[in-house]
Amino acid sequence: MEVLILFFNLVIGHCVGDYVLQPGPMSAAKSRRNNLKEQYGESFPHWYYWLTAHALTHAGIVILLTGNYVFAILETISHWVIDYAKCEKWINIHVDQIGHMIFKVIYCVIFYYSLPP
């Protein structure tokens, strides 16, 4: 039961990170295809800053929920790569979200098998 609670919390955390804590400029600016410097000025950060900040936001949520920094590093890398693929239009939003959920399942499986018998 503990692992299901963890999974549910990770899904909630993912929704918070992807929708509540991702403002419009971040959502658009994390893609290298969108040039927002005309709209926001030359000092507006490059796309890779936005994408990295978004991935690290998700890593922070994973740390808060699991206390596991290995999971957080995996979350940073996987979230960055999956969102990059979506921004490049190699995958759609459905594949993007399934990819993120696969990593949540991986964390839960590792957590489950690390529980004492």
N, C-alpha and C positions, 0 to 999 in steps of 0.2 A: 504493500500500500504506500509505503514511503516513496518508492520510486515513481509512482503515478502522481503523487503530490509534487514531486520535483519536476516531472515533465510538464504538468499543468502550470506550475510557476514559471518554468522556462518559456512556455508558449505565451503566457501573459507578458513576461518581460520582453519577449521578441516583439509583440504587438506594441508595447510602450516605446521600444527603441525604434521601430520602423514607422510608426505613425504619430505618436505623441511627441517624441523627442527629435523628430526630423522635420525642421521647418522647411517651407517651400524653397528658399534659396539653396539649402543643403541638398534637397531632393534633386533639384535641377543642376546644381553646380558640381555634384559628384561625378557627372558624366563629362568626359573630355570632349564630347560632341557639342556641348552647350557652352558658348562663350558669353558669360554674363558680365564681362568687363565693361562693355558698352553701357549696360544698365547701371552697374554699381561702381564703376571707376577702375582705373588701372591698378589700384592697390588691392582689389578684390582677390582673395586667395585662389591659387590654381586648383583644378579639379581634384588632384591627388591629395591635397590637404583635406578637402571636404569628405572624400571617400574614406580616408584614413580616420578622420574624426568620427565618422558614422560607425565604422567598424569597431573603433575603440569604445564608443558608447555601448555597443552590444557586449563587448568584452567586460566592461564595468558591471553591466547587469548580470552577466554570468558569474563574475567574482562575488557579487553581493548575494547571489542565490546559492552558489555552491562552495564558495571559499577556495576554489581550486584554480590556481594560476595556470596550470597546464591547459585546462579547459578554456581559460580566458585567451591564452595565446592561440589555441586552435580556432576559437571563435573569431579573433581578429583576422587571422589569415583566411579562414573559410568565408567569412562575411565579405571581406574585401574582394576576394576572387569571384564569388558568386554575384555580387552586385556589379563588379566590373563587367562580367559576362552579360548581365542584363542590360547595362548601359550601352554596351557594344551591339546589342540586339542579337546576340548569339543564342540567348534563351529568352523566354517570355516570363512574365511575372509569376505564372503558376509554377514553372520549373524553378524559378528563383526561390519561391516560398517553400517548395518541397525540399530543395537543397538545404535551406536553413533548418527545416524540421529534421532532416536526416542527422544533422549534427547534434540537435537536441536529443534525439534518440540515442546516438552514440554516447553522449555524456551520461545518460540514464543507465545504459547497459553497463558502462564502466563503473558507475556508482553502485549499481545493484550487485555486481560481482565483487566489489570491494567491501560489502557489508559482512560483518562477522556472521558465521552460521548460527 
